[in-house]
Amino acid sequence: QVQLSESGGGLVQAGGSLTLSCLASGSIFSRIPVGWHRQAPGKERELVASITNAGITNYADSVKGRFRISRDSTNTVSLQMNSLKPEDTAVYYCHTYYAGSGYWGQGTQVTVSS
């Protein structure tokens, strides 16, 4: 079982930056893929960035060039968000798969004011 905990959300003005962190329990986190998803009010949850166990990253078109996902340690994955826009406002969730099951964190709110 994997437990995920996100942190780093908050209120920021448009054009600003935030860094989100996903802290995982256990030592297997560095060997499994991790994704950052977000869900805005009234919208479906969407994948914004992911990183494989080999370090290959992928980004949604809406965040390419502005967001960067990285593994900071064996049990932490970060999402660096730059040039934030009001449309980036959402609850951001960390997600991973392990042993056939998916795991979500509780989410962290990001609000970008115009």
All heavy atoms as an XYZ file, in Angstrom:
853
protein
N       0.846     -1.185      0.000
C       0.000      0.000      0.000
C       0.883      1.238      0.000
O       1.952      1.259      0.587
C      -0.915      0.003      1.231
C      -1.977      1.082      1.193
C      -2.983      0.958      2.323
O      -2.860      0.088      3.168
N      -3.961      1.830      2.333
N       0.404      2.289     -0.680
C       1.141      3.541     -0.781
C       0.263      4.662     -0.254
O      -0.895      4.780     -0.639
C       1.540      3.837     -2.234
C       2.304      5.159     -2.315
C       2.379      2.701     -2.820
N       0.803      5.467      0.614
C       0.095      6.653      1.099
C       0.770      7.893      0.541
O       2.000      8.018      0.625
C       0.082      6.691      2.625
C      -0.755      5.572      3.240
C      -0.769      5.635      4.750
O       0.226      5.967      5.374
N      -1.904      5.314      5.331
N      -0.040      8.793     -0.015
C       0.479     10.003     -0.656
C      -0.037     11.233      0.073
O      -1.202     11.274      0.496
C       0.030     10.064     -2.112
C       0.396      8.881     -2.995
C      -0.206      9.043     -4.384
C       1.898      8.706     -3.075
N       0.819     12.234      0.168
C       0.432     13.476      0.832
C       0.991     14.644      0.047
O       2.213     14.749     -0.134
C       0.960     13.502      2.265
O       0.616     14.718      2.897
N       0.086     15.523     -0.421
C       0.507     16.688     -1.177
C       0.632     17.909     -0.263
O      -0.080     18.008      0.744
C      -0.496     17.032     -2.287
C      -0.765     15.929     -3.286
C      -1.979     15.112     -2.941
O      -2.340     15.074     -1.741
O      -2.588     14.513     -3.844
N       1.506     18.809     -0.658
C       1.658     20.077      0.048
C       2.158     21.132     -0.931
O       2.596     20.797     -2.041
C       2.627     19.938      1.223
O       3.920     19.586      0.756
N       2.089     22.388     -0.504
C       2.654     23.469     -1.305
C       1.650     24.331     -2.026
O       2.030     25.313     -2.664
N       0.372     23.984     -1.949
C      -0.625     24.802     -2.608
C      -0.799     26.142     -1.906
O      -0.253     26.378     -0.830
N      -1.575     27.012     -2.549
C      -1.826     28.310     -1.945
C      -2.412     29.280     -2.939
O      -2.846     28.890     -4.032
N      -2.409     30.546     -2.549
C      -2.925     31.620     -3.383
C      -1.751     32.393     -3.974
O      -0.832     32.784     -3.242
C      -3.802     32.549     -2.540
C      -4.306     33.837     -3.218
C      -5.227     33.504     -4.378
C      -5.002     34.721     -2.191
N      -1.790     32.601     -5.276
C      -0.705     33.305     -5.954
C      -1.305     34.169     -7.056
O      -2.354     33.832     -7.611
C       0.319     32.300     -6.523
C      -0.299     31.423     -7.592
C       1.564     32.997     -7.035
N      -0.638     35.268     -7.358
C      -1.088     36.118     -8.448
C      -0.677     35.534     -9.795
O       0.304     34.778     -9.881
C      -0.498     37.518     -8.302
C      -1.092     38.318     -7.151
C      -0.614     39.758     -7.149
O       0.465     40.062     -7.623
N      -1.434     40.643     -6.605
N      -1.427     35.890    -10.809
C      -1.086     35.444    -12.163
C       0.348     35.849    -12.495
O       0.774     36.954    -12.175
C      -2.054     36.045    -13.174
N       1.060     34.909    -13.110
C       2.464     35.126    -13.414
C       3.409     34.616    -12.350
O       4.622     34.553    -12.566
N       2.874     34.268    -11.202
C       3.689     33.788    -10.099
C       4.016     32.310    -10.215
O       3.684     31.651    -11.203
N       4.668     31.806     -9.164
C       5.125     30.419     -9.152
C       4.754     29.731     -7.845
O       4.647     30.386     -6.803
C       6.648     30.357     -9.318
O       7.055     30.913    -10.550
N       4.592     28.443     -7.926
C       4.393     27.596     -6.763
C       5.076     26.267     -7.032
O       5.183     25.834     -8.195
C       2.906     27.330     -6.492
C       2.062     28.402     -5.814
C       0.601     27.948     -5.771
C       2.560     28.689     -4.403
N       5.506     25.621     -5.955
C       6.044     24.269     -6.067
C       5.239     23.344     -5.179
O       5.139     23.574     -3.967
C       7.525     24.215     -5.665
O       8.280     25.046     -6.541
C       8.045     22.786     -5.768
N       4.667     22.342     -5.773
C       3.913     21.330     -5.037
C       4.814     20.131     -4.778
O       5.654     19.776     -5.613
C       2.688     20.873     -5.840
C       1.748     21.968     -6.331
C       0.558     21.337     -7.050
C       1.282     22.843     -5.192
N       4.609     19.509     -3.642
C       5.366     18.304     -3.293
C       4.421     17.161     -2.990
O       3.377     17.362     -2.368
C       6.261     18.566     -2.078
O       7.272     19.496     -2.391
N       4.802     15.983     -3.420
C       4.060     14.751     -3.132
C       4.989     13.839     -2.356
O       6.007     13.376     -2.887
C       3.610     14.090     -4.421
S       2.774     12.510     -4.191
N       4.629     13.616     -1.108
C       5.429     12.767     -0.227
C       4.747     11.413     -0.119
O       3.546     11.331      0.149
C       5.550     13.402      1.144
C       6.323     12.618      2.216
C       7.791     12.513      1.823
C       6.185     13.303      3.566
N       5.511     10.350     -0.342
C       4.957      9.003     -0.315
C       5.551      8.179      0.807
O       6.707      8.357      1.180
C       5.228      8.314     -1.639
N       4.743      7.279      1.308
C       5.240      6.328      2.298
C       5.973      5.211      1.586
O       5.715      4.927      0.420
C       4.076      5.751      3.102
O       3.198      5.050      2.230
N       6.880      4.560      2.261
C       7.555      3.415      1.689
C       8.731      3.780      0.815
O       8.944      4.936      0.472
N       9.474      2.764      0.441
C      10.710      2.975     -0.312
C      10.576      2.668     -1.795
O      11.543      2.785     -2.530
C      11.814      2.106      0.278
O      11.421      0.730      0.184
N       9.360      2.313     -2.240
C       9.193      1.901     -3.629
C       8.830      3.068     -4.544
O       8.753      2.919     -5.752
C       8.132      0.802     -3.766
C       6.826      1.179     -3.033
C       8.651     -0.509     -3.220
C       5.867      2.010     -3.786
N       8.637      4.248     -3.972
C       8.119      5.376     -4.737
C       9.015      5.722     -5.913
O       8.555      6.107     -6.979
C       7.949      6.593     -3.821
C       7.006      7.629     -4.343
C       5.766      7.285     -4.835
C       7.352      8.979     -4.318
C       4.883      8.249     -5.302
C       6.477      9.953     -4.773
C       5.244      9.583     -5.258
N      10.324      5.585     -5.719
C      11.254      5.949     -6.783
C      11.202      4.974     -7.959
O      11.733      5.276     -9.027
C      12.679      6.004     -6.229
O      13.073      4.724     -5.764
N      10.543      3.860     -7.781
C      10.523      2.833     -8.835
C       9.164      2.714     -9.511
O       8.949      1.775    -10.288
C      10.922      1.485     -8.236
C      12.284      1.503     -7.542
C      12.791      0.100     -7.277
N      11.915     -0.673     -6.422
C      11.953     -0.659     -5.103
N      12.818      0.107     -4.478
N      11.135     -1.423     -4.397
N       8.249      3.626     -9.217
C       6.924      3.541     -9.828
C       6.558      4.883    -10.450
O       7.063      5.924    -10.025
C       5.859      3.123     -8.787
C       5.857      4.071     -7.578
C       6.086      1.686     -8.361
C       4.815      3.715     -6.534
N       5.705      4.884    -11.473
C       5.332      6.146    -12.123
C       4.464      7.006    -11.219
O       3.732      6.487    -10.365
C       4.552      5.676    -13.355
C       4.025      4.339    -12.983
C       5.068      3.728    -12.100
N       4.568      8.284    -11.395
C       3.806      9.238    -10.587
C       3.215     10.303    -11.505
O       3.877     10.747    -12.439
C       4.703      9.911     -9.532
C       3.904     10.951     -8.730
C       5.300      8.861     -8.603
N       1.991     10.679    -11.210
C       1.357     11.729    -11.985
C       0.774     12.801    -11.096
O       0.375     12.534     -9.960
N       0.775     14.022    -11.621
C       0.051     15.123    -10.979
C      -1.195     15.400    -11.814
O      -1.102     15.594    -13.034
C       0.911     16.383    -10.909
C       1.885     16.406     -9.787
C       3.212     16.106     -9.831
C       1.600     16.769     -8.429
N       3.777     16.251     -8.585
C       2.808     16.662     -7.712
C       0.455     17.173     -7.750
C       2.900     16.948     -6.341
C       0.543     17.453     -6.406
C       1.758     17.340     -5.713
N      -2.331     15.403    -11.157
C      -3.608     15.676    -11.788
C      -4.206     16.924    -11.146
O      -3.804     17.298    -10.035
C      -4.568     14.506    -11.593
C      -4.086     13.211    -12.157
N      -4.718     12.562    -13.203
C      -3.021     12.425    -11.825
C      -4.068     11.442    -13.478
N      -3.044     11.330    -12.658
N      -5.178     17.494    -11.806
C      -5.889     18.621    -11.194
C      -7.362     18.560    -11.568
O      -7.738     18.005    -12.596
C      -5.284     19.954    -11.633
C      -5.481     20.295    -13.107
C      -4.743     21.572    -13.450
N      -4.915     21.955    -14.852
C      -4.234     22.934    -15.443
N      -3.330     23.642    -14.741
N      -4.459     23.221    -16.706
N      -8.154     19.148    -10.686
C      -9.591     19.205    -10.929
C     -10.096     20.581    -10.542
O     -10.023     20.973     -9.367
C     -10.334     18.124    -10.147
C     -11.807     18.036    -10.502
C     -12.445     16.764     -9.996
O     -11.944     16.111     -9.078
N     -13.565     16.387    -10.597
N     -10.575     21.292    -11.554
C     -11.168     22.609    -11.327
C     -12.654     22.441    -11.066
O     -13.257     21.435    -11.465
C     -10.932     23.495    -12.546
N     -13.285     23.401    -10.396
C     -14.719     23.304    -10.109
C     -15.538     23.101    -11.378
O     -15.356     23.820    -12.371
C     -15.032     24.654     -9.463
C     -13.737     25.088     -8.872
C     -12.690     24.606     -9.810
N     -16.394     22.093    -11.353
C     -17.257     21.824    -12.488
C     -16.592     21.132    -13.646
O     -17.214     20.943    -14.699
N     -15.330     20.758    -13.495
C     -14.606     20.104    -14.579
C     -14.109     18.729    -14.145
O     -14.027     18.430    -12.958
C     -13.427     20.967    -15.018
C     -13.824     22.289    -15.643
C     -12.626     23.005    -16.214
C     -13.032     24.299    -16.906
N     -11.863     25.000    -17.501
N     -13.779     17.911    -15.136
C     -13.248     16.585    -14.844
C     -11.785     16.692    -14.416
O     -11.076     17.629    -14.774
C     -13.372     15.687    -16.078
C     -14.788     15.351    -16.467
C     -14.867     14.326    -17.580
O     -13.812     13.987    -18.141
O     -15.968     13.874    -17.883
N     -11.349     15.710    -13.667
C      -9.957     15.648    -13.257
C      -9.107     15.354    -14.503
O      -9.463     14.509    -15.321
C      -9.750     14.562    -12.216
C      -8.418     14.628    -11.500
C      -8.378     13.666    -10.315
N      -9.365     14.031     -9.299
C      -9.414     13.452     -8.095
N      -8.550     12.503     -7.776
N     -10.322     13.825     -7.223
N      -7.986     16.060    -14.621
C      -7.125     15.884    -15.779
C      -5.681     15.688    -15.353
O      -5.237     16.247    -14.339
C      -7.219     17.101    -16.714
C      -6.764     18.406    -16.106
C      -6.680     19.554    -17.091
O      -6.738     19.318    -18.315
O      -6.557     20.705    -16.635
N      -4.944     14.919    -16.153
C      -3.529     14.711    -15.914
C      -2.757     15.906    -16.455
O      -2.928     16.288    -17.608
C      -3.060     13.438    -16.605
C      -1.567     13.121    -16.523
C      -1.148     12.820    -15.097
C      -1.228     11.945    -17.439
N      -1.892     16.499    -15.626
C      -1.106     17.633    -16.091
C       0.359     17.281    -16.299
O       1.017     17.867    -17.152
C      -1.221     18.846    -15.151
C      -2.627     19.382    -15.127
C      -0.765     18.520    -13.744
N       0.884     16.329    -15.528
C       2.278     15.948    -15.691
C       2.503     14.566    -15.103
O       1.829     14.193    -14.141
C       3.207     16.954    -15.009
N       3.444     13.834    -15.693
C       3.759     12.506    -15.165
C       5.245     12.228    -15.344
O       5.910     12.839    -16.191
C       2.937     11.427    -15.867
O       3.242     11.390    -17.248
N       5.733     11.301    -14.532
C       7.129     10.889    -14.620
C       7.192      9.386    -14.414
O       6.560      8.855    -13.495
C       8.001     11.659    -13.596
C       9.473     11.333    -13.794
C       7.541     11.412    -12.163
C      10.400     12.309    -13.049
N       7.929      8.713    -15.282
C       8.046      7.266    -15.162
C       9.162      6.907    -14.184
O       9.910      7.769    -13.713
C       8.357      6.634    -16.516
O       9.701      7.004    -16.899
C       7.386      7.095    -17.590
N       9.293      5.611    -13.924
C      10.366      5.177    -13.038
C      11.730      5.412    -13.680
O      12.742      5.488    -12.992
C      10.197      3.702    -12.662
C      10.146      2.801    -13.879
O       9.771      3.235    -14.958
N      10.502      1.553    -13.715
N      11.742      5.565    -15.019
C      12.997      5.844    -15.725
C      13.261      7.342    -15.849
O      14.253      7.748    -16.459
C      12.967      5.209    -17.105
N      12.352      8.147    -15.320
C      12.552      9.592    -15.364
C      12.007     10.270    -16.600
O      12.244     11.466    -16.809
N      11.268      9.545    -17.419
C      10.665     10.143    -18.610
C       9.440     10.951    -18.199
O       8.582     10.445    -17.463
C      10.283      9.062    -19.630
C      11.542      8.310    -20.087
C       9.561      9.668    -20.826
C      11.268      7.093    -20.923
N       9.379     12.182    -18.658
C       8.292     13.066    -18.256
C       7.341     13.335    -19.420
O       7.708     13.233    -20.593
C       8.836     14.403    -17.740
O       9.632     15.017    -18.768
C       9.694     14.198    -16.507
N       6.130     13.685    -19.053
C       5.107     14.006    -20.039
C       4.227     15.102    -19.456
O       3.976     15.117    -18.242
C       4.269     12.780    -20.381
C       3.355     13.023    -21.562
O       3.774     13.560    -22.572
N       2.094     12.648    -21.424
N       3.782     16.022    -20.318
C       3.000     17.162    -19.848
C       1.778     17.391    -20.730
O       1.803     17.146    -21.935
C       3.853     18.434    -19.879
C       5.069     18.372    -18.993
C       6.288     17.915    -19.481
C       4.992     18.754    -17.656
C       7.405     17.846    -18.665
C       6.105     18.692    -16.834
C       7.299     18.227    -17.351
O       8.399     18.158    -16.529
N       0.726     17.870    -20.109
C      -0.427     18.325    -20.875
C      -0.020     19.556    -21.676
O       0.825     20.349    -21.244
C      -1.579     18.662    -19.937
N      -0.642     19.708    -22.846
C      -0.299     20.852    -23.691
C      -0.494     22.179    -22.967
O       0.261     23.135    -23.192
C      -1.153     20.825    -24.960
C      -0.740     19.714    -25.916
O       0.386     19.183    -25.775
O      -1.546     19.370    -26.799
N      -1.473     22.230    -22.095
C      -1.805     23.484    -21.421
C      -0.728     23.943    -20.443
O      -0.725     25.110    -20.038
C      -3.140     23.350    -20.692
O      -3.085     22.303    -19.736
N       0.175     23.036    -20.046
C       1.192     23.410    -19.052
C       2.616     23.264    -19.574
O       3.568     23.586    -18.862
C       1.029     22.591    -17.755
C      -0.387     22.699    -17.214
C       1.410     21.125    -17.970
N       2.773     22.781    -20.797
C       4.112     22.595    -21.361
C       4.880     23.906    -21.362
O       4.355     24.945    -21.742
C       4.027     22.052    -22.784
C       3.808     20.570    -22.865
C       3.763     20.086    -24.305
C       3.515     18.597    -24.360
N       3.380     18.108    -25.749
N       6.120     23.836    -20.917
C       6.962     25.019    -20.862
C       6.784     25.836    -19.603
O       7.572     26.741    -19.333
N       5.757     25.527    -18.812
C       5.505     26.278    -17.579
C       5.664     25.406    -16.340
O       6.077     25.896    -15.291
C       4.099     26.871    -17.589
C       3.837     27.822    -18.736
C       2.487     28.531    -18.573
N       1.356     27.613    -18.574
C       0.494     27.500    -17.565
N       0.650     28.236    -16.479
N      -0.521     26.658    -17.661
N       5.312     24.129    -16.432
C       5.378     23.204    -15.309
C       6.525     22.231    -15.507
O       6.870     21.865    -16.632
C       4.086     22.404    -15.178
C       2.888     23.183    -14.708
C       2.877     24.578    -14.678
C       1.748     22.509    -14.286
C       1.772     25.280    -14.252
C       0.621     23.202    -13.854
C       0.637     24.586    -13.854
N       7.091     21.788    -14.386
C       8.170     20.799    -14.440
C       7.993     19.806    -13.306
O       7.948     20.188    -12.136
C       9.540     21.460    -14.350
C      10.703     20.475    -14.405
C      12.030     21.220    -14.419
N      13.152     20.293    -14.453
C      13.738     19.808    -13.363
N      13.317     20.153    -12.165
N      14.753     18.971    -13.478
N       7.922     18.528    -13.663
C       7.809     17.462    -12.670
C       9.187     16.849    -12.454
O       9.952     16.671    -13.399
C       6.775     16.397    -13.114
C       6.507     15.400    -11.990
C       7.225     15.682    -14.383
C       5.326     14.460    -12.284
N       9.493     16.534    -11.212
C      10.804     15.957    -10.929
C      10.744     15.102     -9.665
O       9.871     15.286     -8.818
C      11.852     17.065    -10.745
O      11.531     17.886     -9.637
N      11.684     14.183     -9.572
C      11.846     13.382     -8.356
C      12.942     14.036     -7.524
O      14.084     14.140     -7.968
C      12.238     11.949     -8.705
C      11.171     11.173     -9.446
C      11.569      9.727     -9.619
N      10.629      8.981    -10.438
C       9.546      8.380     -9.966
N       9.273      8.446     -8.668
N       8.738      7.725    -10.768
N      12.583     14.473     -6.343
C      13.537     15.166     -5.493
C      14.279     14.235     -4.546
O      15.351     14.554     -4.070
C      12.825     16.250     -4.681
C      12.220     17.313     -5.564
O      12.683     17.469     -6.706
O      11.281     17.990     -5.123
N      13.666     13.086     -4.289
C      14.288     12.108     -3.413
C      13.605     10.775     -3.669
O      12.764     10.664     -4.558
C      14.128     12.517     -1.945
O      12.778     12.427     -1.555
N      13.933      9.787     -2.901
C      13.350      8.463     -3.121
C      11.861      8.431     -2.827
O      11.150      7.543     -3.295
C      14.036      7.411     -2.254
O      13.957      7.808     -0.886
C      15.487      7.226     -2.655
N      11.361      9.404     -2.047
C       9.940      9.363     -1.739
C       9.246     10.702     -1.937
O       8.197     10.953     -1.343
C       9.711      8.861     -0.313
C      10.354      9.746      0.729
O      11.110     10.649      0.404
N      10.053      9.499      1.985
N       9.794     11.574     -2.766
C       9.177     12.866     -3.040
C       9.219     13.180     -4.532
O      10.263     13.066     -5.158
C       9.893     13.999     -2.290
O       9.914     13.703     -0.892
C       9.170     15.318     -2.510
N       8.054     13.594     -5.043
C       7.964     14.081     -6.421
C       7.389     15.489     -6.366
O       6.379     15.724     -5.694
C       7.076     13.178     -7.290
C       6.805     13.817     -8.652
C       7.736     11.822     -7.485
N       8.033     16.415     -7.052
C       7.601     17.805     -7.024
C       7.040     18.239     -8.356
O       7.348     17.653     -9.399
C       8.782     18.715     -6.664
O       9.212     18.462     -5.350
N       6.209     19.272     -8.304
C       5.686     19.906     -9.512
C       5.979     21.398     -9.382
O       5.345     22.079     -8.585
C       4.191     19.663     -9.670
C       3.572     20.224    -10.956
C       4.092     19.449    -12.166
C       2.050     20.157    -10.895
N       6.960     21.857    -10.152
C       7.290     23.268    -10.182
C       6.387     23.939    -11.206
O       6.366     23.546    -12.377
C       8.760     23.463    -10.574
C       9.167     24.918    -10.810
C       9.213     25.740     -9.545
O       9.706     25.277     -8.530
N       8.687     26.948     -9.588
N       5.636     24.954    -10.749
C       4.675     25.623    -11.619
C       5.055     27.092    -11.756
O       5.083     27.807    -10.754
C       3.260     25.486    -11.052
C       2.848     24.049    -10.773
S       1.132     23.894    -10.249
C       1.170     24.799     -8.697
N       5.360     27.500    -12.962
C       5.748     28.877    -13.246
C       4.727     29.537    -14.170
O       3.927     28.854    -14.808
C       7.129     28.916    -13.896
C       8.202     28.318    -13.034
O       8.253     28.557    -11.824
N       9.086     27.520    -13.629
N       4.792     30.836    -14.230
C       3.898     31.610    -15.112
C       2.451     31.174    -14.951
O       1.741     30.912    -15.921
C       4.336     31.451    -16.580
O       5.671     31.872    -16.749
N       2.023     31.089    -13.709
C       0.682     30.585    -13.426
C      -0.395     31.500    -13.983
O      -0.237     32.737    -14.017
C       0.506     30.401    -11.922
C       1.202     29.149    -11.369
C       1.376     29.252     -9.865
C       0.411     27.902    -11.742
N      -1.480     30.877    -14.413
C      -2.619     31.572    -14.992
C      -3.861     31.298    -14.156
O      -3.930     30.261    -13.485
C      -2.854     31.071    -16.415
C      -1.650     31.181    -17.332
C      -1.944     30.556    -18.694
C      -0.740     30.639    -19.626
N      -1.036     30.017    -20.945
N      -4.848     32.177    -14.207
C      -6.093     31.913    -13.459
C      -6.707     30.557    -13.813
O      -7.292     29.904    -12.935
C      -6.987     33.074    -13.868
C      -6.038     34.187    -14.166
C      -4.855     33.520    -14.810
N      -6.548     30.116    -15.040
C      -7.111     28.821    -15.433
C      -6.360     27.632    -14.846
O      -6.791     26.487    -15.002
C      -7.182     28.690    -16.962
C      -5.891     29.003    -17.688
C      -5.847     30.435    -18.202
O      -6.245     31.360    -17.453
O      -5.397     30.630    -19.351
N      -5.253     27.879    -14.164
C      -4.557     26.809    -13.443
C      -5.181     26.556    -12.067
O      -4.780     25.617    -11.370
C      -3.075     27.151    -13.268
C      -2.323     27.201    -14.589
O      -2.569     26.338    -15.446
O      -1.483     28.117    -14.748
N      -6.125     27.384    -11.691
C      -6.791     27.218    -10.400
C      -7.506     25.873    -10.345
O      -8.315     25.550    -11.220
C      -7.796     28.350    -10.164
O      -7.078     29.592    -10.047
C      -8.602     28.112     -8.899
N      -7.186     25.085     -9.330
C      -7.747     23.745     -9.199
C      -7.218     23.110     -7.923
O      -6.309     23.646     -7.275
C      -7.354     22.878    -10.396
N      -7.785     21.967     -7.589
C      -7.187     21.107     -6.578
C      -6.240     20.164     -7.308
O      -6.625     19.529     -8.290
C      -8.245     20.313     -5.795
C      -7.560     19.406     -4.770
C      -9.226     21.252     -5.104
N      -5.003     20.113     -6.834
C      -3.979     19.292     -7.472
C      -3.770     18.021     -6.645
O      -3.611     18.085     -5.425
C      -2.675     20.070     -7.599
C      -2.721     21.082     -8.717
C      -3.489     22.234     -8.603
C      -2.003     20.881     -9.893
C      -3.554     23.163     -9.642
C      -2.053     21.804    -10.936
C      -2.836     22.933    -10.799
O      -2.893     23.839    -11.833
N      -3.759     16.890     -7.353
C      -3.639     15.591     -6.716
C      -2.414     14.845     -7.253
O      -2.122     14.881     -8.448
C      -4.864     14.727     -6.994
C      -6.165     15.278     -6.500
C      -6.952     16.113     -7.285
C      -6.638     14.947     -5.222
C      -8.151     16.618     -6.828
C      -7.854     15.440     -4.763
C      -8.596     16.264     -5.576
O      -9.793     16.752     -5.118
N      -1.784     14.128     -6.378
C      -0.713     13.210     -6.737
C      -1.320     11.815     -6.890
O      -2.231     11.441     -6.128
C       0.329     13.235     -5.628
S       1.785     12.242     -5.929
N      -0.821     11.055     -7.857
C      -1.386      9.727     -8.111
C      -0.282      8.768     -8.536
O       0.671      9.162     -9.218
C      -2.441      9.812     -9.232
C      -3.013      8.492     -9.616
N      -2.532      7.751    -10.677
C      -4.025      7.765     -9.072
C      -3.230      6.630    -10.773
N      -4.146      6.621     -9.804
N      -0.433      7.514     -8.126
C       0.497      6.494     -8.571
C      -0.195      5.146     -8.629
O      -1.291      4.973     -8.084
C       1.720      6.420     -7.635
O       2.731      5.603     -8.239
C       1.349      5.823     -6.277
N       0.443      4.231     -9.340
C      -0.022      2.850     -9.408
C       1.036      1.952     -8.774
O       2.236      2.139     -8.982
C      -0.202      2.389    -10.857
C      -1.480      2.829    -11.500
C      -1.469      3.806    -12.482
C      -2.698      2.247    -11.157
C      -2.636      4.216    -13.096
C      -3.876      2.658    -11.759
C      -3.837      3.640    -12.730
O      -4.992      4.037    -13.329
N       0.572      0.967     -8.008
C       1.507     -0.003     -7.447
C       0.787     -1.310     -7.198
O      -0.305     -1.322     -6.617
C       2.114      0.516     -6.137
C       3.029     -0.475     -5.468
C       4.223     -0.858     -6.072
C       2.705     -1.044     -4.237
C       5.059     -1.784     -5.474
C       3.532     -1.958     -3.639
C       4.712     -2.326     -4.258
O       5.542     -3.235     -3.663
N       1.369     -2.392     -7.672
C       0.817     -3.730     -7.460
C      -0.644     -3.816     -7.884
O      -1.465     -4.417     -7.184
C       0.978     -4.134     -5.997
N      -0.955     -3.192     -9.022
C      -2.298     -3.306     -9.573
C      -3.334     -2.371     -8.991
O      -4.510     -2.424     -9.376
N      -2.936     -1.500     -8.085
C      -3.881     -0.566     -7.474
C      -3.419      0.867     -7.670
O      -2.218      1.135     -7.704
C      -4.022     -0.849     -5.971
O      -4.569     -2.135     -5.756
N      -4.410      1.765     -7.793
C      -4.101      3.179     -7.890
C      -4.253      3.854     -6.548
O      -5.098      3.461     -5.732
N      -3.432      4.874     -6.318
C      -3.451      5.591     -5.049
C      -3.469      7.096     -5.321
O      -2.740      7.593     -6.182
C      -2.225      5.230     -4.203
C      -2.157      3.779     -3.831
C      -1.472      2.867     -4.627
C      -2.806      3.314     -2.690
C      -1.429      1.528     -4.299
C      -2.758      1.966     -2.353
C      -2.081      1.084     -3.160
O      -2.044     -0.248     -2.830
N      -4.314      7.800     -4.548
C      -4.446      9.257     -4.651
C      -4.098      9.895     -3.319
O      -4.375      9.333     -2.255
C      -5.872      9.649     -5.003
C      -6.330      9.250     -6.360
C      -7.009      8.123     -6.701
C      -6.155      9.993     -7.574
N      -7.268      8.119     -8.051
C      -6.763      9.263     -8.617
C      -5.554     11.217     -7.881
C      -6.784      9.698     -9.940
C      -5.574     11.657     -9.194
C      -6.175     10.907    -10.204
N      -3.544     11.104     -3.397
C      -3.398     11.901     -2.202
C      -4.692     12.651     -1.946
O      -5.680     12.529     -2.681
N      -4.701     13.473     -0.887
C      -5.909     14.192     -0.501
C      -6.094     15.469     -1.296
O      -7.178     16.060     -1.287
C      -5.865     14.512      1.001
C      -5.048     15.741      1.384
C      -3.534     15.530      1.286
O      -3.053     14.420      1.067
N      -2.796     16.618      1.472
N      -5.031     15.902     -1.999
C      -5.124     17.093     -2.828
C      -4.676     18.349     -2.113
O      -4.723     18.431     -0.881
N      -4.233     19.313     -2.909
C      -3.844     20.614     -2.373
C      -4.399     21.691     -3.309
O      -4.310     21.571     -4.530
C      -2.311     20.727     -2.214
O      -1.982     21.965     -1.588
C      -1.576     20.628     -3.550
N      -4.989     22.723     -2.719
C      -5.656     23.755     -3.504
C      -4.646     24.770     -4.034
O      -3.813     25.290     -3.277
C      -6.699     24.481     -2.648
C      -7.377     25.651     -3.329
C      -8.334     25.222     -4.426
O      -9.146     24.317     -4.232
N      -8.251     25.871     -5.587
N      -4.752     25.052     -5.320
C      -3.977     26.121     -5.953
C      -4.967     27.137     -6.516
O      -5.856     26.777     -7.291
C      -3.079     25.576     -7.084
C      -2.441     26.724     -7.863
C      -2.006     24.663     -6.508
N      -4.821     28.381     -6.092
C      -5.693     29.446     -6.573
C      -4.833     30.544     -7.172
O      -3.933     31.068     -6.504
C      -6.554     30.016     -5.440
O      -7.325     28.969     -4.842
C      -7.500     31.088     -5.968
N      -5.109     30.879     -8.429
C      -4.350     31.911     -9.128
C      -5.283     33.087     -9.385
O      -6.291     32.945    -10.080
C      -3.768     31.384    -10.447
C      -2.894     32.449    -11.100
C      -2.966     30.113    -10.214
N      -4.946     34.218     -8.813
C      -5.786     35.401     -8.976
C      -5.306     36.227    -10.176
O      -4.126     36.279    -10.481
C      -5.746     36.258     -7.714
O      -4.420     36.717     -7.481
N      -6.266     36.868    -10.818
C      -5.926     37.675    -12.014
C      -5.576     39.101    -11.640
O      -5.747     39.531    -10.512
C      -7.102     37.657    -12.984
O      -8.256     38.156    -12.346
